Amino acid sequence: MAPTAAESRLPLVAIFLATLASTLLLKPVAANQDVDALSALRRGLQDPNGELKNWDANLVDACTWSHITCDRDNNRVTRIDLNKMNLSGPLAPELGKLDRLQYFREIDHNRLTGPIPRELAGLSNLKHADFSNNNLCGPIPTTGAFQRIPRSSFANNPRLGRKC
């Protein structure tokens, strides 16, 4: 007995649905990696002015969050701008997972504490960062991505370069 028209289309429909599902599921994995990294930062920061109140870890897409810029093609975080927000607390090592991050600028003039996580040195796309005017301590990174960051980007951190 010959297959009906609906039965002959069934394999094509299955292939289409499998392709669609894999496309939709693969993209959020990387985006969720960005959400996880930024959520780790948010959990460690005090935000007295409520600047980061829309950083909701339940959202799949950090590109809707304030002070975050993403690339249009992949919805991946490429820029973080957090200057002069009176934020305090440590930088999260999970930020090293933001593998598309190019600009970690404008985090200056806060009250960030602790060391600059060594995981940030692995951000191969990082072009600019400004850690100045905070309360960071520990060694000034000089490897990986930090080879391209000028020393002036670490200015006015009285304890930076000293043991935490």
Secondary structure, DSSP 4 states (H G I P E B T S, - for coil): -PPPHHHHHHHHHHHHHHHHHHHHHHHHHHHHHHHHHHHHHHHH-B-TT-TTTT--TTSS-GGGSTTEEE-TTT--EEEE--TTS--EEEPPGGGGG-TT--EE-S--SSEEEEPPPGGGGG-TT--EE---SSEEEEPPP-SGGGGGS-GGGG-S-TEETS--
